Amino acid sequence: MFGWVLKGRAARRRRGRAAPGCRGCGICCDLYGHRLRATREDLERWNREGRADLLARVGEDQRIWCDPLTGEPLPDCPFLERTGPEEARCRIHETKPEVCRRYPTPAHGGRCVRGVKIDPEPEGSTRGPEEPE
């Protein structure tokens, strides 16, 4: 019944992509990825890293993710890549916004939208996706 959980968890553990407990399904990104705001720290980090691609997608009031040409909010996070029916990966994991790094918060009971307990990423984590084995 829950084979996708075990298969997905093992694959992500090998690739080092997700916070401990995260299934990497991308549902949180699908639900919330289009209505987030960057922090001042995000903007400063992206400036230091020369990430004009990310900065171009920041709109009014630090809203992310917006169309770089029109400034209109995008319907989905442009950096979520579907890798399977129950798997996704963040293409900017190494520098993703703080709001994404801190999800789920204590307000969520530390559980994702699927109800899975997830350990938060360490402060200042730069862990990024590795190449598949």
VENURPE-V199768 format. One record per pair of residues at least 4 apart in sequence whose C-alpha atoms are under 7 Angstrom apart, sorted by sequence separation. I is the first residue (numbers start at 1). J is the second residue. D is the distance in Angstrom with one decimal. If there is no record, write none. Layout:
# VENURPE-V199768
i->I j->J d->D
i->I j->J d->D
This chain:
# VENURPE-V199768
i->2 j->6 d->7.0
i->3 j->7 d->6.1
i->4 j->8 d->5.7
i->5 j->9 d->5.9
i->6 j->10 d->6.2
i->7 j->11 d->6.4
i->8 j->12 d->6.2
i->9 j->13 d->6.1
i->10 j->14 d->6.4
i->11 j->15 d->6.4
i->12 j->16 d->5.7
i->18 j->22 d->5.7
i->26 j->30 d->6.2
i->27 j->31 d->6.1
i->28 j->32 d->5.8
i->29 j->33 d->4.5
i->32 j->36 d->6.9
i->38 j->42 d->5.8
i->39 j->43 d->6.5
i->40 j->44 d->6.2
i->41 j->45 d->6.0
i->42 j->46 d->6.1
i->43 j->47 d->6.1
i->44 j->48 d->6.2
i->45 j->49 d->6.1
i->46 j->50 d->6.0
i->47 j->51 d->6.1
i->51 j->55 d->6.4
i->52 j->56 d->5.8
i->53 j->57 d->6.9
i->54 j->58 d->7.0
i->58 j->62 d->5.6
i->59 j->63 d->5.0
i->67 j->71 d->5.0
i->83 j->87 d->5.4
i->84 j->88 d->6.7
i->92 j->96 d->5.3
i->96 j->100 d->6.6
i->97 j->101 d->6.5
i->98 j->102 d->6.0
i->99 j->103 d->6.4
i->104 j->108 d->5.8
i->105 j->109 d->6.7
i->106 j->110 d->5.2
i->111 j->115 d->5.1
i->112 j->116 d->5.4
i->121 j->125 d->6.3
i->12 j->17 d->5.5
i->38 j->43 d->6.8
i->46 j->51 d->5.0
i->58 j->63 d->5.6
i->59 j->64 d->6.2
i->66 j->71 d->5.3
i->67 j->72 d->5.4
i->82 j->87 d->6.2
i->83 j->88 d->5.0
i->96 j->101 d->6.9
i->105 j->110 d->5.5
i->111 j->116 d->5.0
i->112 j->117 d->6.7
i->12 j->18 d->6.4
i->18 j->24 d->6.4
i->58 j->64 d->4.9
i->66 j->72 d->5.3
i->67 j->73 d->6.2
i->82 j->88 d->4.3
i->83 j->89 d->6.9
i->104 j->110 d->5.1
i->111 j->117 d->4.4
i->112 j->118 d->6.9
i->57 j->64 d->6.2
i->58 j->65 d->5.9
i->59 j->66 d->5.8
i->66 j->73 d->4.1
i->67 j->74 d->6.0
i->81 j->88 d->5.5
i->82 j->89 d->6.5
i->104 j->111 d->5.8
i->110 j->117 d->5.7
i->111 j->118 d->5.9
i->57 j->65 d->5.2
i->58 j->66 d->5.8
i->65 j->73 d->5.9
i->66 j->74 d->5.1
i->80 j->88 d->6.7
i->81 j->89 d->5.3
i->104 j->112 d->5.7
i->110 j->118 d->6.0
i->46 j->55 d->6.9
i->57 j->66 d->4.6
i->65 j->74 d->5.8
i->80 j->89 d->5.9
i->81 j->90 d->6.3
i->57 j->67 d->5.9
i->80 j->90 d->4.9
i->81 j->91 d->6.7
i->57 j->68 d->5.2
i->79 j->90 d->5.8
i->80 j->91 d->6.3
i->56 j->68 d->5.2
i->59 j->71 d->5.7
i->65 j->77 d->6.2
i->79 j->91 d->5.2
i->79 j->92 d->6.4
i->9 j->23 d->5.7
i->8 j->23 d->6.4
i->103 j->120 d->7.0
i->5 j->23 d->6.4
i->102 j->120 d->5.9
i->102 j->121 d->6.8
i->101 j->121 d->6.1
i->38 j->62 d->5.4
i->37 j->62 d->5.3
i->38 j->63 d->6.3
i->37 j->63 d->4.3
i->38 j->64 d->6.4
i->36 j->63 d->5.9
i->37 j->64 d->5.3
i->36 j->64 d->5.5
i->35 j->64 d->6.8
i->34 j->64 d->6.9
i->34 j->65 d->6.1
i->95 j->126 d->6.7
i->94 j->126 d->4.9
i->94 j->127 d->5.6
i->94 j->128 d->4.5
i->93 j->128 d->5.4
i->93 j->129 d->6.8
i->34 j->74 d->6.3
i->34 j->75 d->5.7
i->34 j->76 d->4.9
i->33 j->76 d->6.0
i->34 j->77 d->5.5
i->33 j->77 d->4.9
i->30 j->76 d->6.6
i->29 j->77 d->6.9
i->42 j->97 d->5.9
i->42 j->98 d->6.7
i->38 j->97 d->6.1
i->39 j->98 d->7.0
i->25 j->86 d->5.1
i->26 j->87 d->6.6
i->25 j->87 d->4.4
i->26 j->88 d->5.2
i->24 j->87 d->5.6
i->25 j->88 d->5.4
i->24 j->88 d->5.8
i->24 j->89 d->6.7
i->8 j->87 d->7.0
i->4 j->86 d->7.0
i->28 j->113 d->6.4
i->21 j->117 d->6.3
i->22 j->118 d->5.7
i->21 j->118 d->4.6
i->20 j->118 d->6.0
i->21 j->119 d->6.4
i->19 j->118 d->6.9
i->20 j->119 d->5.4
i->19 j->119 d->6.3
i->19 j->120 d->6.4
i->19 j->121 d->5.7
i->17 j->128 d->6.0
i->17 j->129 d->4.7
i->16 j->129 d->5.9
i->15 j->129 d->6.2
i->16 j->130 d->6.3
i->15 j->130 d->5.0
i->15 j->131 d->6.5
i->15 j->132 d->5.8
